[in-house]
């Protein structure tokens, strides 16, 4: 993770941006950071853009937990 702000979260993905590889890697990365199942994360907007919007199933984790885990990850990188 490279940045976290009120506007969003910056993430650098090593996977190429072709055939959905980067999108899959992003979902895998977020699932790992948030300790949730990949199927609980969906890409809502930006599948072919650098800016993306993801939705996380609220039964898996709370908004506060997501913020805390992303903030903690941003500190360690």
N, C-alpha and C positions, 0 to 999 in steps of 0.2 A: 504494500500500500504506500502511496506517495503523499497523500494529502487527505485531510478531512476538514470540512468547513460546513457552514450553514447551507451552502449552495449544493453540496454533494461530496462525494468521496472520489478521490483520484486513485486509480489502480493501474499499474503497468503490467501487461500480460505478455508473456514471451511467445505465446502461440500466434501463428500467422492469422491475419484477418481474411481468411478465405474459407469457404464452405462451412462457416459457423464454428470453426475451431477456436477462435478467440472468445466467442460467446460461451461456448462450452467450458473453456478454461476459467472464465470469469465466474460462472455459476459454481464450478468445482471449488475455486478459491474461496468464494463467499461461504459456501456450505462448510468448508473446513474451518474457516475463521469463526463462524457463528455456531459451530457444532450442531448443525441441523442437516437433514436429508436434502440432497440435490433436488428432489422432486418438490420440495417446499419453496423453491425459488423459481420464479418465472421472469422472463425478459418481456416487459410490456411494450417498450418503445426503444427504437434505436438499434435494431438488429444489424443494420448495415451502416451505422454511424459510430463516431467516436464517443458520442454522448448517449448513454443508455439509461433506461429506467427499469429497475427491477422491483418485483413485488415479492414479499416474504410472507408465507402463511403464518398468520398470527397465532395459530394453535401450537406452533413449534417454539416460538420465542416472543418476547415482548419488545416493544419499541425501545424501552429503556435498556434492555439487555443488548439489543443490536447496537445502540449508540455506545454503550460501555465497551463491548467487545471490539468494535471498530476503532474507538479511541485508544484502547490498550494496544491494539495491533499497530496503529500509526506511531505510537511512542517507541515501539521496539524496532522499527525499521529505520 
